[in-house]
Amino acid sequence: MRILTASDHALLVEAADLDEAMRLNLAWDDVPGIVERIPGARTVLVRFDPLRVTAAELASVLEATQTDAERIAPTRQVTVPVRYDGEDLAATASLLGVSTEELVNRHLAADWHVAFSGFAPGFGYLVSGDALFDVPRRSSPRTRVPAGSVGLAGAFTGVYPRESPGGWQLIGRSDAVMWDIDRNPPALLVSGALVKFERAEGEGLRLASFAQPVSTAAAVRPSLNDPQQPSGALTEGSPRGRESESQSRGSLSERSEPKRVERAEGESKLTPAAEEGESKPSPTIEVIRHSLQLLIQDRGRPGHAALGVTASGAADRTAMRDANHAVGNARGAAVLESIGGPTLRFHGNGVAAVTGALGDITLTDAAGFSRSIRLGTPFATADGDELTLGHPTHGLRYIIGVRGGIDMPPALGSHSTDTLAGLGPAALAAGDIVAVGDAAERAVAPDAQPRALPASGDLVELEITLGPRDDWFTASARHNLTTQEWVVTPRSDRVGIRLQGDVPLERATAGELPSEGAVTGAIQVPLDGQPVLFGPDHPLTGGYPIIGALTDGFIDLAGQLPPGARVRFRVR
């Protein structure tokens, strides 16, 4: 066993092989201070609470673990039909030195089992005993892989549950429903399952026993558009396990029904929960003009890594807490997170505050009178008031908090939109109306002090820890990581921030890294040597080496980096 630093709040434990990694993961169910565990191909990422246990103390406990050598028993058997028409099929067969027909036949003949789950909900990492399957990833990941794509990478095969970034070689596609939050368990390919692929023929796949795809957004908010897709980051991966019926179905019943947005023939309408003639409806917010991205976020859904679900949540947690504090909410109440400047109309009276990015903030009443609003200052809102946010001059994301919080049905206990996994409410568009809750727990607070945030072109210093795979890079690459400047590219989003440097980071170790866990703030380096800084919606596992990770105190600042900002890393 080797224990490596993965961040200031995570350790990566190397095991001898996949079986030992699975056994170790099960053995650490009750270790004090562990927040969650993410098993990988030969590793277990262990996230811990630094206030409860130090890294050194936890490492001592983990090193003392002993497990037996019994293999984990299969959990179920699944058949997945596939059309073998993938974009990379011929190239992959050539890489392996076989014909396309032999590659397909051996993929069909192999007995696959789900070693672990990850990347996105419903993505299972399948292994077999056929030594043929040792396939290099693409040198640079695709920004969009279609849902249902069947891919190969390393010794694994897998089926993408939804459209997402990915670096695997695509050999086919399947109509199988990989993830359905209303199914028990939601993932079709759960850890330990035995899987057989069959050649699909004809118009449809024979999957009558499985429900059709139901995204959380579609099931809960059918009137809203699909969540905005990630536009430019990363790879694949993360582990997950089974979800109990109470988690997968009970969580969706944790919903109040004050208002819902319903769209018919392109129109938005407000459907009040109260019967006609009863007391006036609760306050709502209408989107008059949406921004580049307008999402609902809260503190996220930590603790679901076993399902392949990252915590997600507000990209700038400090701004979320400041906005909620200003209007008297609990720290993690749901807020609006906006890239760019939306216009919002308030229906009913309330209190709001804007934090995060710096820009012009204007409130215009129903009579047309406008006034400027100070960042971080709580302000009263009356029926018909319109809030307009200008394009930020500093920072990237506005946070709009309202007294009582945004009231939306939760998914896995959170209102957050996870853009990679497709969990939570859909991105908001013009005409959408969201309800405001009544859960404020304290009086409004004094102004929150604006923070110094970067503008495009500004230089920002970010603190990191090195590891767990800094030894995969040359000494000059490790030097360049912390001495040269990196520019934030426009191909960045909540999944990952793509950085561009004059000198790419050079590998000292060739070959592929078996998929392993990653934390928010991890600095992953694809084969092109240009780093990707993982955001809140990052995949939980991936196969490109991670050279370092942001310390927790700098994650919020990273969430405010606009395109064109310059970054320099310094080691803690």
N, C-alpha and C positions, 0 to 999 in steps of 0.2 A: 504494500500500500504506500502511495506517495500522496502527500497533501500539499496543494498549491494554493496560493492566494488568488482569488478570483475578483475581489474588490475589498473595500473596507468593511463589508458586511456579508461576505460569502467566501467559502472555501470550495475548492474542486478536489475531490478524492479520486485518485486513479486506482482502479482495480486490475486484477490480472486478466480478466476477460469479461464478456457480457454477463455470464451466469453469476460471477461473483458480484458484479455491480448490482444486479437485481437482488441478490441476497442481502447485501449491505444496505441497500435502500430500505428493505423491509425491516431490518434490524434496528433502524434508528427512529422508529415510530414515536418513542416516548423520551427522547433525549431533551433535557431542559435547554431552552434558549434557541432551539431550531425553529425557524419560521416555516420553511418548506424545503422539499428536496426535489431535485430534477435529475432522474437517472438518464444516462446516455449510453453510447455503445460500449464504453469501457470505463465510465466515470459516473460519479454522483456529485452534482452541484448541491451544496448545502448552504442555504441562506440562513443567517442567524441574527438575533437581536443583540447588538453590541452593548445595550444597557443591562442585559441579563447574563451574558457570557462573553469572555474575550476570545479572540481567535485562537490564542495559545491554549486556553483551557478547553475549548471545544475540540481542537486538534488532538489533545491528549485522550479525550474520551473516544473519539472516532478511531484512533490508532489501536485502542485496546479491544476493539470489537472482534469477536470471533463468530463465524457462522459455519453451519454444516455444508456438505457438498451436494445436498439433494437438489435436483432440478425442480423448477417451479412447474406444477401440473398445468396442462392446458385448461383454458376457461370455457371455450366454445369452438365451434367449427363454422366457417363462413365460406361461401362460394361467391366469387366476384367475376362477372363476365367482362371481357375487354375486347375492344376493337384495336387491333395492332396496326395503327396507321400514324404513329407518332412522328413528329418532325425530325427527331434525332435517331430514328430506328436504324436506318442504313449506316449512319456514321458510327453509332454505338456498336453495331455488329462488326464493322471494320476495325474499330479499336480492340475488340475482343478476338479478332482473327477468325470469325465464323460468318456463315451466311445469315441473312435476315431470317430465313425460315428456321434455321437451327436455333437462333437466339429466341425466336418466338416459341418454338417447341419445348425448349428447355425451361423457359419461363412458365409455360403451362404445366410441365411435368413435375416441377419442383414442389416439395412440401414446405410451404412458407409458414412461419409463425410470427406473431407480433411481439417483437422484443420489448419495445416501449413505444410511447406515443409522443407527438410533439409537433413543433412548428406552428400549427394552427389546430383548433379543435377538430378532432376527427382524423388527423394525419397519423397513421401508424407506420412505424419503422419495421419492415418485415425482413427476416433473414431466412436462409435455407441452407441445406448442406451441399449445394452445387457450387463447386469452386470456380465455375465460370464467372459468376457474378462478383466482379471486383472492378467497378467502373469509375473512372475519374469524373468529377464534377466539371461543369463548364468553367472556363477561365474567368468569365464574368457572368453573374447571375442575370436571368431575364427579369425585367421589371414586372412583367405580367405573364403568369402561367394560367391557362384556362382551367376552370373547375373540372374535375374528373380526369385530368391528365394522369397517366400512369408513368412513373419515372424510375430510373435507376441511378444510384450513387453509392460508391464504395461497395460494400456487400449487401446493400439494402435495396428493396423496392418499396414503393409507396404510391398512394393515390391522393392527389390534391383535392381536399374537400371543397374548396372554393377558389375563385380567381385570386392569385397572390403572387408576390415575387418568388423566385426559386432558381436554384442552380443545378437541378438534376437533369439527366438526359431523358428526354421524353420519348417513350416507345409506343404509347397507345392512349386510349381514353375509355372511361367507364361511366355509365349512368347511375352507378350505385350511390345511394345516399350515405355519405360518410359521417355526417353529423346532423342530428335532429334533436334539438334541446328538449322536445316533448316526448322523446323516446327514452326508454330505460334499458340499458344505459344510452346516453346520447350518441356515443361513438359506435359505429358499426364494427370497427376493428379495435377491440379492447386489448390491453396488454395480456399476452399469453394465448390469444386466440390462434387456432390453426386455420390457414387460409389456402384455398385452391382457386387458381385463376382458370377460367374457361373462355374459349373463343366465342365472341358474341357474333351472331348472324342476324340478318333481317333488320327491321325498322327499330325495334326496341329491345331492351334487355329484360331478361326474365327475373324480375325483382318484385313480384306481387306481394311477397311477405313483408316488404319494407315500405315505410311511408315515403311519400314524395318529399323533396327538400322543403324544410320550413325553417327559415332564418328567424332569429329572435326578433329582429326588426319587423319582419313580415307578420309574425304571429301576434305581436303585441301592438304594433303601430302600422296597420296595413296601408294607411293613407300616405305615409312618408316615403320618400325615395330611398333606394338602397344606400347604405353607408358609403361615403366617398372612399374610393379605392386608393391604396398606397401607390405613389407614382415613381418611387425611385430608390428602393433599398433592398437589399440583402439576399438571404439564403433561406434555409429551411431548418426547422427542427424544434422539438421539445417533447418532454415526457408527460404522460398523463396516465391516469388509471381509470378505474370505473367510478361512476357517479351514482349515488344512491337515488332511489325514486324520490325521496323527500327533497334532495338537492335539485334534481333535474326538473321535477314538475312542481314541487312545492314552492320553489323560488319564484316561479312565474305567477303564483297565486298571491304573492306578497304585493298586491297591487291595489291602489285606491283608484276610483273611477270618477274623479271630479270632472274631467273634460277629456275629450278625445278629438283629434283632428281626423276628419274623414274627407276624402277627396272624390268627387264624382264629376266626370267629364271635364277635368282640368280645373274645377273650382274647389276652393277651401270653404269649409263651413265649421262652425262651432256647435258641438252637441253638448248641451249642459246636462250634468248629472241630475240636477234638481228638477222636479216636475214643474210644469208651468203653473204659475200662481204662488209658488213658494218663495222663499227669501232670494234676494238677488244672487246671481252666480258669483263664484269666486273669481279673483283677478286672474287675468291671462296676459300673455305676451304674443303679439302677432309679428311675424317677420315681414316687413315691407320690402326691404332689399337685403338679400343675403350677401355674405362675403365670400372670399375664396374658399373658406371652410368654416362652417358654423355648427358646432357640436354641443351636445350636453355631456358634461363630465362631473365626476365627483371624486372621492378618494380611491375609486377603483374596486377591483374584486380580488384582493390578495388571498392567497391560500388555495387557489385552484390550479396550481401548477400540475398536479397529478392528472388533470383533465387536458393538459396542453394549453391552458388559458393563462395568459399573462395578466398581471394586475391591471394594466391600462391606467385609467384615471387621468386627472389633469396633468398636462405637460409642465405646468408651473404650479406646483403645490403651494408655494408661498403665496402667490397671487390669489389662489383659491381661498386659502385660509384668511388672507387679509380682507377679501371681499365679503366672506361670510361673517367675519368678526365685525366688520363695519355695519352690516344690516341686522346683526343680532342672531345669526343662525349658528347651528352647530358647525364645527370646523370643516366637516366633510360633506356638507349639504350640496346638492346638485346645483351647478352653475352653467352658464353658457361660456364656451371657449371659442373665440373668433380669430381667424387669420384674416386680416384686412378689416374694412370698415362697414358693418351692416347698419341698417336702419330698423329700429324696433318700435312698435306702437304698444302702449300699455292700455289695457282695458280694465277698468276699476282702479282703485287707489292702492298705493303701496309705497315701499321704500326700496331703492336700488343703490348700487355702488359699482364703479368700474375700476379695476386694478390691472396690473401687468404692464402691457406695452404703453408707451407714451405717444399721444396724438391728440388732436382736437376732439373734444367731447361736447356735444351740443344737445340741449333739451328744448324742444319746441312744443308749446301747449296748443290746445285745440283752436285757440284764437289766432295762432300764428306768431306769437311772441317767443323769441329764442333767447336762451341764456347759456353761457358756458358753464360746464361742470368740471370741478377739480378732480383729478385722479385720486382715488382712495377715499373721497368724501361721500358719506351717505346723503342721498337726496330724496325728497318726497316725489312721488309720481301720482298724477291724477288721470282720470279717464280721458283718453285721447292724446295724451302726451306722446311725442315721438323722440326717441333717443337716436342720435346719429353719431357714429364714430368715424373719424377721419383715418386715412391711411397712416399707420404708425410711423413716427419719425425715429423712434428707438424701440428696440425689441420687436417681437413678431406677433405675440398672441395677447389679445384683450381677454380679461375675465370679467363677466357681468354677473354679479350676484344680486338676488332679489330677496327681500325679507319673506321667509317661509320656504325658500328654495324652489327649484323647478320640480314640479310634481309629475313624474313619469313612472310607468310600470317598470320594476327592476328586472334585470336578467342576471341570474346567479348572484343576487343580493346587491347589485349595483346598477346605477343609472348611466354609467359611462358607456360611451361609444368606443368600441375597439375596432379600429378601421381594418386591421389585418384579419382578425377572427370573424368580423361581421356580427359581433355581439352588441346588444344594446340598441338604443334609439338610432334611427337613420339620421344622416346629415340633414339639417334644416334648410329649407328652400323658401323663396318668397311665397307668401300665402299661408304658410304653416302657422298654427297657433298652439302654444304650449300652456299648460296650466301652472299656476303658482300655488304652492302649498301653504300650510298654516302652522308649520312646525318651528317657528322662531322661538328660541328659548331664553333670550335676554334682550336688554335694551340696545338700541343702536350705539355704536362706539365712536370715539374720536377718530379723526382722520388717520388713515394709514400713510406712513411716509413713503413717497415714491422711491423706487430703487434705481440705481444707476444701471441702465441697460444699454447694450451696444446698438449702434446704427450700422448700416451696410458700410463696409470699409474700416470699421473700428477693429482694433486688436483686443482680443479677450484671452485672458490666461485661465486655464482650467486645470484643476488639481486631479491627478490620477494616481492609482497604484499600478505597478507593473504586474503582468501575469494574467492568466495562468500560462500563456504560451509565448512569452517573450523570448524563450530559448529557441523558438522556431525561426528567429530572425537574426540577421548578422549584427555584429557590433555596430557597424555603421548605420544600419536601419534603426537600432535602438537609439543611437545618437541623433539621427535625423528626426525621429519621432518627437523629441523634446526641444530641438534647436531650430528647426525650420518652421515657417508659418504654414498653416493649412487654411484654405478658403472654403467657406460653406457654399456649396453649389445649389442651384435651383432645384436639382433632383433630390430634394429632401422632404421629409414628411414626418408624421408621428411614428412611423415604423423605424426610420433611421435617417440620420443626417449624413449625406455623402460629402466627404471632404476631398479636396484636390491640393496636392503639393507638387512642388517642382521636381522633387526626387522621390519616386515611389519607394515603399518599404520593401527591402530585398529579403527574401527567404534564405535561411541557412539550412532548413530542412525541406527537402522536396517531398512530393507525394501528398496523399490525402490525410486529413485528420478525421477520425471517426466522430460522428455527430455527438456533441456534448452541450451541456447547459450554458446559458448566458444570462447576465443580469442587465437591467436597465442601466445605460451608461457604458456598457462594454464597447471596446474599440475593436471591431472585427476587420480583418484585412483579407479581402479576396485576392486572387492570383494577380490582378493588375497592380497590386501594391498601394492602392488608394483606399484609405480607411473609411469605414462606415461606423458612425457613432450611434449606438442603439437607443431609440426613443421608447416611450411608454408602451407602444403597441408592437414591440419587437417580437420575433419568434423566440420561443424559449430555448430551442437548441439549434445548432447549426454546425456546418462542417468546415468553415474557414477559421484559421487560428485567431484567437483574441490576444492581442499584445498588451492590453491594459484595460482599465475601467475607471470612469470618473468616481471620485469619492462622493458620498451621498450629498454633501453640502453644495455641490456644483451641478447637480442634475437639473435643478430648476432653471439655472442660468442657461444651460444648454438648450432648454425648451424655448428660450427667447432669442436664439441666434437667427438673425435674418440672413437670407442669401447675400453673399458678398462680405459678410463678417469674416475677420481673420482670427484664427485660433492658434494659440501656442500652449502646449502641454507642459506641465512641470510635475515631477514625481514627488509624492508626499514623503 
